[in-house]
């Protein structure tokens, strides 16, 4: 039986960044007809589609309220609208921290609020952002604090809440490790090098990442599992209801793994750096969502 699905994108990258090519072939083998459409295309037929998969909707940060309204209007959306609303604002990290997860220490700074700058190198980033846009690293001390204040004023002038986090030096040597899950089940992992000084993609939507295949250590895998379980508990959903998830982990100064981000809305899933079975696992997870 033929099934149909729409991969939701944006007008600046109407067919994503190319990472899903192998996934489209795997879905075709299972009898799926897949097409791409920008999420704000009113003629795309999202409301009638059997399944709509959030993939490259990377301009949502500029129109988040409109994007979330659109998510609510799509009955067969993966991941669901309730997930997108929670996960597209990085303040969810504070919720996970309060729930007892080992998360990179995170302070929210609302517009107009003041902050005591860390005494070690730190990062300031907008709470609503994708692809590391708007993130900047600063050194401790007067010079770094002055630059950070200027960056913070710029974010606040746009009405944006900021996150302040201590910079994790392990990113410079080990990078981050990203663990991909399909239907709540582990699929594969890949490393991501630091992006704060990387080039911006021609689309202007994200910073170019340097990726590579990886095998997560047991304690990293355990943290990723705990992060998924905690998030699903907070959201009141089952892990199987998540078509995909990406858990980004770094090593803290003491070597322990820390959660950097939990990407449940439109993450790159690293298929180009995964084993040949990853697209097949994703295609099976898509079928599971329809069931």
C-alpha positions in Angstrom: 0.0 0.0 0.0 1.4 3.4 -1.0 1.8 6.0 1.8 2.5 9.7 1.5 4.6 11.9 3.7 5.8 15.6 3.5 9.2 16.7 4.8 8.7 20.2 6.1 11.5 22.6 5.2 11.8 26.4 4.7 12.0 28.6 1.6 15.7 29.1 1.9 16.4 25.4 2.0 13.3 23.9 0.3 14.9 20.4 0.2 17.0 20.5 3.3 20.8 20.3 3.3 21.1 16.9 1.5 21.5 14.8 4.6 18.2 12.9 4.1 18.9 11.6 0.5 19.5 8.1 1.8 16.4 8.3 4.0 14.2 9.1 0.9 15.5 6.0 -0.8 14.8 3.9 2.3 11.2 5.2 2.5 10.7 4.6 -1.2 11.6 1.0 -0.6 8.8 0.8 2.0 6.2 2.2 -0.4 6.3 5.8 0.7 6.0 8.8 -1.6 7.8 11.7 0.0 7.9 15.3 -1.1 9.4 18.4 0.4 7.5 21.7 1.1 8.4 24.8 3.1 6.3 24.9 6.3 4.8 28.3 5.4 3.6 27.1 1.9 -0.2 27.4 2.2 -0.8 25.3 -0.8 1.3 22.3 0.4 -1.7 20.4 1.9 -0.1 19.8 5.3 -3.5 19.4 7.1 -4.5 16.6 4.8 -1.2 14.7 4.7 -0.8 11.2 6.2 2.4 12.4 7.9 4.3 15.6 8.1 7.9 15.4 9.3 9.7 18.5 10.6 13.1 18.4 9.0 14.6 21.7 7.7 12.3 24.4 9.2 15.4 26.3 10.2 13.9 29.8 9.8 11.4 29.3 12.6 13.6 31.3 15.0 12.6 34.5 13.2 8.9 33.7 13.3 8.5 31.3 16.2 4.9 32.2 17.2 3.7 31.8 13.6 5.7 28.5 13.3 4.1 27.1 16.5 0.6 28.1 15.3 1.3 26.2 12.1 2.5 23.2 14.1 -0.8 23.2 16.0 -2.7 23.2 12.7 -1.0 20.0 11.4 -2.8 16.9 12.7 -0.1 14.3 11.7 3.0 16.2 12.7 6.2 14.5 13.8 7.5 15.4 16.2 4.2 16.7 17.7 3.3 20.3 18.3 3.6 20.0 22.1 7.2 18.9 21.6 8.0 21.7 19.3 6.6 24.3 21.7 8.7 23.0 24.6 11.8 22.3 22.6 12.2 25.4 20.5 13.1 27.5 23.5 16.3 26.4 25.2 14.9 27.3 28.6 13.9 23.6 28.6 17.5 23.0 29.7 16.7 24.7 33.1 13.7 22.3 33.5 15.9 19.3 32.8 18.5 20.7 35.3 15.8 21.1 37.9 14.7 17.6 37.3 18.1 16.3 38.4 19.8 15.7 35.0 23.5 16.6 34.7 23.1 19.5 32.3 25.7 22.2 31.4 25.0 24.9 34.0 22.5 27.3 32.5 21.3 30.7 33.6 18.4 32.4 31.9 18.7 36.2 31.5 15.4 37.8 30.6 15.4 41.2 28.7 16.3 43.9 31.2 17.7 41.6 33.8 21.3 41.8 35.0 23.8 38.9 35.2 26.9 38.1 37.3 29.4 37.0 34.7 31.2 33.7 35.3 34.8 33.7 36.4 35.8 31.2 33.7 35.3 31.5 29.9 31.6 31.4 29.1 29.0 31.4 26.3 26.1 33.7 25.7 23.4 32.5 23.3 19.7 33.4 22.6 17.2 31.0 24.1 15.5 30.7 20.7 18.0 29.9 18.0 19.1 27.2 15.7 22.5 26.2 14.2 24.5 28.1 16.9 23.4 31.5 15.4 23.8 34.3 17.9 26.1 32.2 20.2 29.4 33.8 21.3 32.2 32.8 23.6 33.8 35.3 26.0 36.8 35.2 28.3 36.5 35.8 32.0 37.6 39.2 33.3 36.7 42.9 32.5 37.4 42.7 28.8 35.3 39.6 28.3 32.5 40.9 30.5 32.3 44.2 28.6 32.0 42.4 25.3 29.4 40.0 26.8 27.4 42.9 28.0 27.3 44.4 24.5 26.3 41.1 23.0 23.6 40.7 25.7 22.3 44.2 25.1 21.9 43.3 21.4 19.9 40.2 22.2 17.7 42.0 24.7 17.1 44.9 22.3 15.5 42.3 20.0 13.3 41.1 22.9 15.2 37.9 23.2 16.0 36.0 26.4 19.6 34.8 26.7 21.3 31.8 28.1 24.7 32.1 29.9 26.7 28.9 30.3 30.3 28.1 31.3 32.3 27.2 28.2 33.2 23.5 28.2 36.8 23.3 27.1 36.5 19.7 26.1 34.6 20.9 23.0 38.0 22.2 21.7 39.7 18.8 22.0 36.8 16.2 21.9 33.9 18.1 20.5 30.4 17.2 21.3 28.9 13.7 20.7 25.4 13.6 19.2 23.3 10.5 19.8 20.4 9.9 17.4 17.2 8.0 18.4 14.3 6.9 16.1 11.0 5.9 17.7 12.7 6.2 21.1 15.4 3.6 20.2 19.1 4.3 19.8 20.3 4.4 16.2 23.8 5.9 15.9 26.1 8.7 17.0 28.5 11.2 15.5 30.8 13.9 16.8 30.5 17.6 16.3 33.4 20.0 16.5 33.1 23.5 18.0 31.0 25.8 15.8 31.4 29.2 17.4 34.0 30.2 14.9 32.9 28.2 11.9 31.6 29.6 8.6 28.0 30.4 8.1 26.2 28.3 5.5 25.3 30.2 2.3 21.6 30.0 3.4 22.5 32.0 6.5 20.4 29.5 8.6 23.2 27.6 10.4 26.9 27.3 11.0 28.7 24.6 9.1 29.5 21.6 11.3 32.5 19.3 11.1 31.0 15.8 11.8 32.4 12.3 12.1 31.1 8.9 13.1 31.4 7.9 16.8 30.7 5.2 19.3 29.3 6.6 22.6 30.8 5.5 25.9 28.4 3.7 28.2 28.1 6.7 30.6 27.3 8.9 27.6 24.6 6.5 26.4 23.1 6.3 29.9 22.8 10.1 30.1 21.1 10.2 26.7 18.6 7.6 27.8 17.9 9.5 31.0 17.5 12.8 29.1 14.9 11.2 26.8 13.0 9.6 29.7 13.0 12.8 31.7 11.8 15.0 28.8 9.0 12.5 27.9 7.9 12.5 31.5 7.8 16.3 31.6 5.8 16.3 28.3 3.5 13.5 29.3 4.3 11.4 26.2 5.9 8.0 25.5 9.4 7.8 23.9 7.9 5.9 21.0 5.9 9.0 20.1 9.1 10.7 19.2 9.9 9.9 15.6 13.4 11.2 16.2 15.6 12.7 18.9 19.2 13.9 19.0 21.0 14.2 22.4 24.1 16.3 22.4 26.6 15.5 25.2 29.9 17.1 26.2 32.4 16.3 28.9 32.6 18.6 31.9 35.8 19.8 33.4 35.8 16.7 35.7 35.3 14.4 32.7 31.7 13.6 33.5 29.2 13.7 30.6 26.9 16.7 30.6 23.8 17.3 28.5 24.4 20.2 26.1 21.2 20.1 24.2 18.2 17.8 23.5 17.1 18.3 19.9 13.5 17.2 19.4 12.2 19.5 16.7 14.3 19.7 13.5 17.8 18.5 14.2 20.3 17.3 11.6 20.6 13.6 12.2 24.0 12.8 10.7 22.9 10.2 8.1 26.0 10.9 6.0 28.1 9.8 9.0 26.0 6.8 10.1 26.1 3.2 9.1 24.0 2.0 6.1 21.3 0.7 8.4 20.4 4.1 9.9 18.1 5.2 7.0 16.4 1.9 7.2 15.8 2.3 10.9 14.4 5.8 10.3 12.1 4.5 7.6 10.8 1.8 10.0 10.2 4.5 12.7 8.2 6.5 10.2 6.0 3.5 9.5 5.6 3.0 13.3 4.3 6.6 13.6 1.6 5.8 11.1 0.6 2.6 12.9 
